[in-house]
Amino acid sequence: QVQLVESGGGLVQAGGSLRLSCAASGRTFSSYAMGWFRQTPGKEREFVSTISWNGGSTYYADSVKGRFTISRDNAKKTVYLQMNSLKPEDTAVYYCAAGSSMARTPSYYNYWGQGTQVTVSS
């Protein structure tokens, strides 16, 4: 079992930066691939980024490529999402997830955090 808690969300102006953190509890965190998803009211959960268990592989949605960076620190049991050049379209609740492999669909992830709100003003 893995418990995930996101933090770092907030209100930022367009063009600004924000770093999200996802802290995990559980002794097997290092064995999981991690992912970030986001969701707005009335829309399906959207893939943002994923990272392999050892951090050796990463993948990004086209909408955030070049602006967002995913990383992890297994010693701290934490995964990060550095978000730069934020746009109003990035406004959403951001969720951290853990799964057995890197994937772009929510169904491949077994554990989810509660989400953290990111609001980008124009």
N, C-alpha and C positions, 0 to 999 in steps of 0.2 A: 504494500500500500504506500502511496505517495500523496502527500498533501502539498498543494501549491498555493502560494500567496503572492499576488502581484502588488506592486507599489510603484510610485513615481509618476502617476498620471496627474493631470492638472490642466490649467488653462494657459495657452501660449499663443502669441501672435504669429500670423503667417510669416514664414521665413525663419522662425526660431527653432530651437532644439529642445529635446526632452529625452531622458533616458529612463526606460522602464526596467524594473527588476522583478524577478520571479524567484522567490526563495522556496526551497523544497525541504521537506522533512521526509526521512526514510533512508534506509541504509543502502538501497540499490539505485540511488539517483544517477550515479555514473554510468549505469547500464542503459539508460533511456536516451533516445533521441528526443529533442525538445522542439516545440513549435510555438509560434505566435499567430493568433487569429484576431480578427476584429469584427464587430457587428454593430449595426445601427438599427434603430427601431423599424420594423417592417421588412427588413432585409435578412438574407441568409448569412450565416457566418462565413467570413471571407479569409482565405489564406493570406498570410503576410510573409512569414519566413520560417525556416526550419534549420536545425543544426544537428549533426550526428553526435553520438554519445561521447566521442573524444574531441569534438570540435574540429575535426579534420575536413568536414564537408559542410557547406552551407548552400541554401537555395532561397531565392527571393521572388516574390510576385513582381511582375513587370511594373506595376504601379508604384512600387517603392524602391526598385533597383537603383542603386547609385545614391540613394538618400538614407536608407536604413542599414544598420549593421547589427547582426546577431552575434552573440558571443556567450561563452559559458565559463564558469570557474567551478570545476567539480569539487575542489577542496572546500569551497564555500557553499556548495550545493545551490548555486545560483545561476540563472540564465539572464542575459541582458538584451535589451533592444534599444540601441542608440538611434534616435530619430532626428535627422537634420533636415533643413529646408522644408519644414512642415507646411502643408497646404490645408485649407479648410476641408478638402475632401478626405483628409486623414482623420477627421473627427469621428470617433467611435468608442465603444467599449473594447478594450484590448484584453485578450485572454491568453494565458500561458497554458501549454498542454504538454504532457509527457506520453510517449508511445514507444513501441518496440522498434520502429524504424522511421526514417524521414518520410514524410508524406505531405501532400497538399490538400487532403480532405480530412474533415474532422473525425470521421469514423475510424480512422487508424490510430487515434489517440485514446488512451485509457483513463487518464487523469487530467482534470482541469482545475484551474484556479477560479476565483470568484469574479475576476475582471477588474479593470481599473479604467476610469473614464479619461479620455484624452479629448480636449476641445481646442480647436485651432480657429482663432478669430481672423476675419478678413480685414 
